[in-house]
Amino acid sequence: MFNFLKFNNNILLSNLINIRWIGIIGQSSAILFVYYFLSIPIPIIFCSLVVLISIIINLLSLVKKKENNYLNDYEAFYFLLFDTIQLAVLLYLTGGIYNPFSLLLIAPIIISSSYLKVGFSIVLSILSILIVIFISFFYIEIQWSQDFFVPSLFTYGLIVSLVISLIFIAVYVYILSYSSKKISNALNQTQIALINQKKMSEVGSLTAAAVHELSTPLNTIFLILDDLKKDKIFNNSNDLKSEINLLESQANRCKEILFKLSKNPQKIKDTFLDKITLSDLVKINYQKFKKNNILIDIQIENQGNEPKIKFSDEIMYGLGNIIQNALEHANKIIHVEISWEKIVVLLVIKDDGNGFPKEVLDKIGSPFISYNKYEKSMGLGIFIAKYLIENAGGKIKFQNQRNSNGSIVQIQLKRNL
């Protein structure tokens, strides 16, 4: 069964990028307003440099977004870690804990507590607390135009209030998020159980019908075999006799299989697909979704026997969706190239269609895409296929062919060593 629960921990990189753009705009506006409008002499060059670094990193994040718009826990943690440190540097340059925007240190913790594992939130919370303590005693003072005096008791109270706020918000958000995740996971498990039960019922019904329908022709085969065994012509020929015995043994095997199916169809397991080659998977899915006028060309790039991979429903469904999509948009032929390295197998699927429109390519892998004829065939299907393959330990990349029309989908899977 597909592991849908793994999807819940993924964070959209585009959302974090947009949040950071908002932060950059806010920081830039505040720096310019304080320096030019309020005429407060802050180190504007260093402040601008810190904001510029954040802009550069955000632009680099846009490049990564085109490859994969989803972050794992570690990537999201490093993203939030940078934002925390960047804000800490700005606070150090602009009055430390007395800067009214020091409360924004809570923002990365809220995101971390909502989406990441508890360990990442603890690390980020401890870092934020240390930052609060540091910028309370070490910072570049602001040269106010008026007298500015803060009693030491108020300073310590401000430190304690910020530390308590950081801890309280982190725990509060984590508890709410955790309970929400538990409810969501429980609903997913319930839905999966219902789907499995429905499939089992369907298998049982189909099995009963198959046993009933196949019993009649199988009994006819046994009657004919009995007549042939009594015939002198077959008894006098050792070759024919051995062929009849072989046919009878195979018929008995079919009878045994039907008997097992009638008793417990759920325990009948076909091991054929436990280990399978990618070329066989491609052929199976091509036969499932093929159109009369679309051909497929499979090329094995390496010498020697093609290595096998460990079969899983995720890979079967994900690859099937990609093949189906290629068949939908190809004009005449689909080219499939299979190669392998020491630990991975590489699959490249090319079609001779119009390729991915730029609007689609930029958003591909997102749950919903709307663009003319691509609306029905892409979107949620590609999103599910992409993450099923990645959750099975693979990698997938979408692009267009450079010198001709058509799309390219590159899939990398682990070999079954």
N, C-alpha and C positions, 0 to 999 in steps of 0.2 A: 504494500500500500504506500502511496506517495506520502512523504513526510512534509505535510503542509505546515506543521508547527514551526519549521525552521524559518519560514518567511517572516515570522513576527519580529525577529531581532534585527532585520535589515533596516538601515536608515537611508533615506534618500539624500544623496550628496547634493542634489540641486537645492533641497530645502536649507541645508546648512550653508551653502554658498549664498543663497538669497538673504539668510539671516545675517551673515557676515557683511554683505553689501550694505544692509541697513545700519549695522554697527559702524562701518567705515564712513558712511554718510553722516551719521550722528557725531562721530568723533571729529571728523573734519570740520563740521559746522560749529561744534563747541569750541575747538581750538581757534578757528578764525574769529568767532564772535568774541571770545575772551580777549584775544590779543589785539584785534583791531577796534572793536566796538567799546569794550570795557577798558581798553588800554592797560591791561594787566600784563606785566612783562614775564611771560612764561618762555621757556626755551623752545621756540616755535620750530627751529630747524630740526632738532632732535625729535620733537613730537611728530613733525611731518615725515621724517625718515621712518619712524615706527609705523605710521599709517601706510606709507608707501610699501613697506615690506609686506604688510597685510594684503594690500592690493595685488602685489606680484604673486603671492601665494594663492590668492583667490583666482587669479587668471590661470595659473597652472592647474588649479583644481577643475577649471572648466575643460581643460584638455582631458583630464582623467574621466570627467563625466561622460565624454563621448564614448569612452571604452566601456565603462561600467558605472551606472548611476547609483549603485547601491554600495554601501560601506559595511564591512564587517565590524565587530566590536572594537578590534584593535585600531583600525583606521579611523573610526569615529572618535575614539579616545584621544588619539594623537591630534585630530582636528580640534577638539575641545581644549586639549592641553595647550596648544598654540594660542588659542583665543584667550585663555586665562593668563598666560605669561605675557602676551601682548598688552592686555589691559593693565596688568600689574606694572609694566614698564611705563605706560602712560600715566598711571596714578603716581608712580615714583617721581616723574618729571613735573607733575602738576599738583603738588601739595599733599601727597600721600593720603592718609586716611581721612583728612579734612576735605578732600575733594568730594563733592556731593554725589559723584558718579561711582564711588567705591562700592555702592550697593550692587552694581552690575556684575560683581564677581559671583553673584548667585546664579546668573543666567546659565553658564555652562553646566553647573551642578544640577539644575533643573532638567536639562536635556539628558545628562548622563543618568540621573536617577530614574528617568522615565523610560529609557530605551536600553541602556547598557547593563551588564552584569554588575552585581553589587560591589565586587572588588574594584572595578574602575571608578565607581562613584566614591568609594572610600578614599582611594588615592587622590582623586581630584579635590575632595573635601579637605583632606589633610593639607594638600598644597595650598589651597585657598586660605585656610586658617593661618598657615605659616606666612603667606603673603600679607595678610591683614596685620599680623604682629610685626613683620619687617617694616612695612610702609608706615607703621605707627611711630617708629623711632628713627627711620632712615628715609629721607625724602628731600627733594629740593623745595625749599620754602617759597611760597608765593609772596611777592612784595606787594602787599595790599596798600591802597591809597589811604586807607583809614587804619586806625589802631585795631589790631586783631589779637586778642588774648584768650586762650582757652585754659581753664583750670585743669590741673593734672587729673583730678578726680573725674572730670568729664571725659578726658582722653581715655582713661581706663574703662570708663563706662561705655564709651563708644566702641572700644576694642571688644569688650565682652558681648555687647549687643550684636555686633557683626558676626562674631564667632558663633553665638547661639543661633542667630538667624541662619547662618550657613548650615549648621547641623540640623536645625529644626526643618528647614525647607527640604534638605536632602532626604531626611527620614520620612517626612510627610509625603513628599512626591513619590518616593520609592514604595511606601506602603500602598498608596492608592494605585500606582502602576502595577505593582505585584498582584494585587487582588484582581485588577482588571485583566491581567494576563492569565491568571488562573481560571477566571470565568470563561475567557475566550478559548483557552486550551481545552477546557471541559466541554464546551460547545462543539469544538472541532472534533474531539474524540468521540462525542456522541454521534455526530454526523457521519464520521468514518465507520463507526460500529453499525449504524443503520445501513450505510451503503454496502458494507461487507455482508450483513444479514440478507439484504436484498439479492446480492450476487449469489450467495449460497442457495437461496431459495430458487433462483433462476437455474443454477447449475443442477440442483436436484430435479427440477421439472424436466430440464433438457435431457438429463441422464435417464430418467425413467422413460421418456419418450424414445430415446435412442435404443435402450435395451429392448423395449417392446418391438420397435420396428426392425431391429437387426436380428432378433431371435428367429423370425420366420425364415429369412433366406439362409441363415446359418443351419437351421434344422434341415432345410432342403439339401444343403451341401453334404451334411452327414448321411442323408438317405442315399444320395447319388454315390458317395464314397463306399457305402456298404454294398451297393450293387456292383460297383467296379471291382471291389475286393473279391467278390464271388465269381467274377468272370474269369474263365480259363486263360483267355488271351493275356490278361494282365498278370495272372499268377505265374505263367510260363516265362515271362520276361522280367529279369531281375532289375533292369533299369526302370521299367514302368512301375514295378512293384515298389521300388525305393522312392520314386516320385510320388506315388499315391500315399505312402507312409508319411513322407514329408508334408504333403498337403493336409493329411489328417492331423498331424501334430500341430500345424499352424492353425487349423480350424479349432482344435482343442484349446490352443492358447487364446484365440479370440473368445471362446466360450468362457474361459477363466476370467478374462478381463471384464467381460460383460457381467459376470457374477459379482466381481469385486465392485464394479460400478453400481450395481443394484443394491449392494449392502452398505457401502460408505464411499460415495463419490468424492467427498472432500479430501480423503487421504490419498487419492490417486495423484501422483506427481510425475510429471514428465521432466526428466533431467536433460533433455536435448538442449534446452536453452540456458542451462547453468553456465556454460562457457561457450561463447559464440564469437564469430568474426564479425567485424564491422560490415564487410561486404555482404554477408548473409542478412544482417539486420537491414541494410539498405534495400536489398532485393525484396525482403518480406514487406517492408513499408511501401516500396514502389508498386508491388502487386496489389496491395491493399487500396492505394489511392490513385493508381495510374489512369491516365486518359488515353484514348485510342491514338491520338496524333502526337503524343509526347514520348520520345525515346530516352533511354538512359545509357550512359557510357561509363563503365566502372574501370578504372585503371589502377593497378597495383604498382607503386613506384619502386619498391624495394625488391631485391632478389630473395628467394627462399619462401618458406611457408608463411602465410599471413598469421600474425599472433592473435590469440583470442583475448577477449575481455570478459569480465564478470557481468553476466546479464542482470539487469534490474528493470523494474517497471518504469522507473524514472527515465532511464536511457531510452527504453523502447518508445515511451510516449513522446519524450522530447524530440528524438530523432524523427519519429513519425510526423510530428507537427512541422518540422523543418522540410522534410521531403514533400509533404502535402502542399506547403506554401510554395516551394519551388515549382511543383507541377501546376499550381494555379497561375503562375506568372511567366512560365517558360513559353517560348514560341514553338520550338521544335525539339530541343534536346536538353538534357541535364548531364553535365559532366561531373563525375565523382572521382576524386583522387585520394588514394589511401596510402599512407606511408607510416613508418614507425621508427622510434628510437629505442634506447635501452629500456626505458620504463613507461613510455607513453605511445599511444597510437594516434595518428593525426588524420583527420577526415576533412576534406575540402569539397564543398558542394557548390557548383557554379551553374547558373541557368542563363539562357540567351534571351531573357526578357528585357524589360525596360530598366531594371535595377531598382534600388530603393530611392524614392524621391528624397531630397535633402531634408524636407520637413519630417519625414518618417525616420530617416537614418539618425537624426539628432535625438529623437525620442524613443528609438527602438529599445525594447525591453521594459518600457513602462506599461502599466496595466491597460491603458486606453490610448489608442491612436485613432484620429479621424482624418482621413485624407482620401476622398473620392473612393475609388474601387478597393483601396487597401483597408478601408474601414472594417469590412467584415472578415477579411482573411488574416489580418494582423491584430495587434493590440493585446488582448488578454491571452490569446493562444501563444504568441511569441513570448510574452512575459512568463507564462507558466513553463513553456519549453526551456527557456533560458535558465530558469532557476531550478528546474528538475535536473538538468544536466549538471549545473554547478553544485547542487546538493549531492549529486552522485560522485563528486570529486573531479568533475571535468571542467573545461573552460570553453567558452564560445565567443566568437567575435563576428560582427556583421560589417560588411563594407561593399562597395561597388567595384566592378572591374574598371581598370584605368583606361585601357586602350579600346574597349568595346562595351556594348551594352550588356546588362546583366548584373546580377547580384552574386556575392560570394559569402558563404557562411563557413567559418573555420571552427572545427570542433576538436578538442583534445581530450582524450580519455586515458585512464591508467590501464596498462597491460595487466593481464591476469598471470602474474609470475608464480 
